């Protein structure tokens, strides 16, 4: 009985459709067509901190039962659930600046058979920051809400000052409101 047959008779670690059909293509390098640039993909720290350090750990004594390496960061990213059928998963990053208008060739070791499970594969290049891609809606929305809140605060302060001016502070009724 070979090792795969032995694994079929045991519980699968990790189990499920996502773990069985994980994305396992390997991006080897990217070269400019003019030969001046050659870049590799940095795939360090592509998974979330909590996933890397706490969630995906090998159970001691069960190493031979695993179908795949659960401590692989690409596996961690692949297992991150998405709500839609068309999704993007972070594979790595290019740490150098790409020149505009220069065609690049990407060398990929194609292992993931997407048509077998009715899917397609695409490559997206995007500029990511700490909180994701370049989407300025949220910071502009927060600045707008801060300005609106400040205007409301200023309006209430002006009305409060007008009301204080109209109060006659030398009357008995006013002095009675100050008593404890």
C-alpha positions as CSV (number, residue, x, y, z in Angstrom):
1,X,0.0,0.0,0.0
2,X,1.6,3.3,-1.0
3,X,1.6,6.5,1.1
4,X,-1.4,8.1,-0.8
5,X,-3.5,5.0,-0.2
6,X,-2.6,5.0,3.5
7,X,-3.7,8.7,3.7
8,X,-7.0,7.9,2.0
9,X,-7.9,5.5,4.8
10,X,-7.2,8.2,7.5
11,X,-8.8,11.6,8.3
12,X,-7.4,14.3,6.0
13,X,-5.5,17.1,7.6
14,X,-6.5,19.7,6.4
15,X,-9.8,18.6,5.0
16,X,-12.2,20.1,2.5
17,X,-12.6,21.2,-1.1
18,X,-10.4,24.4,-0.6
19,X,-7.5,22.4,0.9
20,X,-7.7,19.7,-1.8
21,X,-7.8,22.0,-4.7
22,X,-5.4,24.7,-3.5
23,X,-3.7,27.1,-5.8
24,X,-0.1,25.8,-6.2
25,X,1.3,27.7,-9.2
26,X,4.8,29.1,-8.7
27,X,5.8,32.5,-10.0
28,X,9.5,32.1,-10.8
29,X,10.6,35.5,-12.1
30,X,9.6,38.5,-14.2
31,X,12.0,39.9,-16.9
32,X,11.7,43.0,-19.0
33,X,11.7,42.2,-22.7
34,X,14.6,44.5,-23.3
35,X,16.7,42.4,-20.8
36,X,17.5,45.3,-18.4
37,X,15.3,44.2,-15.5
38,X,14.9,40.8,-13.8
39,X,12.7,40.7,-10.8
40,X,11.7,37.9,-8.4
41,X,8.5,37.8,-6.4
42,X,8.8,38.4,-2.7
43,X,6.4,35.9,-1.1
44,X,7.4,36.6,2.5
45,X,4.6,37.8,4.9
46,X,1.8,37.4,2.4
47,X,-0.4,35.8,5.0
48,X,-1.9,37.7,7.9
49,X,0.1,37.9,11.1
50,X,-2.4,35.9,13.2
51,X,-2.6,33.1,10.6
52,X,1.2,32.8,10.4
53,X,1.8,32.8,14.1
54,X,-1.2,31.2,15.7
55,X,-3.8,29.7,13.4
56,X,-2.0,27.5,10.9
57,X,0.3,25.2,12.9
58,X,1.2,21.5,12.4
59,X,-0.1,19.2,15.2
60,X,2.8,17.3,16.7
61,X,2.6,13.6,16.0
62,X,0.3,14.1,13.0
63,X,2.9,15.4,10.4
64,X,2.6,12.2,8.3
65,X,-1.2,12.6,8.0
66,X,-1.1,16.1,6.3
67,X,-2.0,16.3,2.7
68,X,-0.1,19.6,2.3
69,X,2.1,21.9,4.3
70,X,-0.3,24.0,6.4
71,X,2.5,26.3,7.5
72,X,3.0,27.4,3.9
73,X,1.9,31.1,3.6
74,X,0.4,30.5,0.1
75,X,-1.8,27.8,1.6
76,X,-2.9,30.2,4.4
77,X,-3.8,32.9,1.8
78,X,-5.7,30.3,-0.3
79,X,-7.7,29.2,2.7
80,X,-8.9,32.7,3.5
81,X,-12.6,32.6,2.8
82,X,-14.1,34.9,0.1
83,X,-17.8,35.7,-0.3
84,X,-17.8,35.9,-4.1
85,X,-16.9,33.4,-6.8
86,X,-14.5,35.9,-8.5
87,X,-11.8,36.7,-6.0
88,X,-8.2,37.9,-5.8
89,X,-5.6,36.3,-3.5
90,X,-2.2,37.8,-2.8
91,X,0.7,35.7,-4.1
92,X,3.6,38.0,-3.6
93,X,5.0,41.4,-4.3
94,X,7.6,42.9,-6.6
95,X,9.9,45.0,-4.5
96,X,11.4,47.0,-7.4
97,X,9.9,49.8,-9.4
98,X,8.6,48.6,-12.8
99,X,9.2,50.9,-15.7
100,X,6.2,52.2,-17.5
101,X,5.7,51.3,-21.1
102,X,8.1,48.3,-21.0
103,X,6.7,44.9,-21.7
104,X,7.6,42.2,-19.1
105,X,7.5,38.4,-19.4
106,X,6.5,36.4,-16.3
107,X,7.7,32.8,-15.9
108,X,5.2,30.6,-14.1
109,X,5.3,27.0,-13.2
110,X,1.7,26.1,-14.0
111,X,0.5,23.3,-11.6
112,X,-3.1,24.4,-10.8
113,X,-5.6,23.0,-13.3
114,X,-8.2,25.7,-13.1
115,X,-10.4,24.4,-16.0
116,X,-10.7,21.0,-14.2
117,X,-12.8,22.7,-11.5
118,X,-14.5,25.2,-13.8
119,X,-12.4,28.2,-13.0
120,X,-10.0,30.7,-14.8
121,X,-6.8,32.2,-13.6
122,X,-5.7,35.8,-14.0
123,X,-2.8,37.9,-12.9
124,X,-3.4,41.3,-11.3
125,X,-0.8,43.9,-10.6
126,X,-1.8,46.6,-8.2
127,X,-0.2,49.1,-5.9
128,X,-1.0,48.0,-2.4
129,X,-0.4,49.9,0.8
130,X,-0.9,49.0,4.4
131,X,-4.7,48.9,4.1
132,X,-4.9,47.5,0.6
133,X,-5.1,49.1,-2.9
134,X,-5.3,52.7,-3.8
135,X,-8.9,53.6,-2.9
136,X,-9.3,57.1,-1.6
137,X,-13.0,56.9,-0.8
138,X,-12.5,56.0,2.9
139,X,-10.0,58.8,3.8
140,X,-12.0,61.4,1.9
141,X,-15.2,60.2,3.6
142,X,-13.6,60.5,7.1
143,X,-12.3,64.0,6.3
144,X,-15.8,65.0,5.1
145,X,-17.5,63.6,8.2
146,X,-14.9,65.4,10.4
147,X,-15.7,68.7,8.7
148,X,-19.4,68.2,9.1
149,X,-19.0,67.3,12.7
150,X,-16.9,70.4,13.3
151,X,-19.5,72.6,11.6
152,X,-22.2,71.1,13.8
153,X,-20.1,71.7,16.9
154,X,-19.4,75.3,15.8
155,X,-23.2,75.9,15.2
156,X,-24.1,74.6,18.7
157,X,-21.4,76.8,20.2
158,X,-22.6,79.9,18.5
159,X,-26.2,79.2,19.6
160,X,-25.0,78.6,23.1
161,X,-23.1,82.0,23.1
162,X,-26.2,83.8,21.8
163,X,-28.3,82.2,24.5
164,X,-25.8,83.2,27.2
165,X,-25.9,86.8,26.0
166,X,-29.7,87.0,26.3
167,X,-29.7,85.8,29.9
168,X,-29.8,88.6,32.5
169,X,-27.4,87.4,35.1
170,X,-28.4,89.9,37.7
171,X,-31.9,88.6,38.2
172,X,-33.1,86.6,41.1
173,X,-34.3,83.8,38.8
174,X,-30.9,83.4,37.3
175,X,-29.2,83.3,40.7
176,X,-31.7,80.7,41.8
177,X,-30.7,78.3,39.0
178,X,-27.1,78.4,40.2
179,X,-27.9,77.2,43.7
180,X,-26.9,73.7,44.7
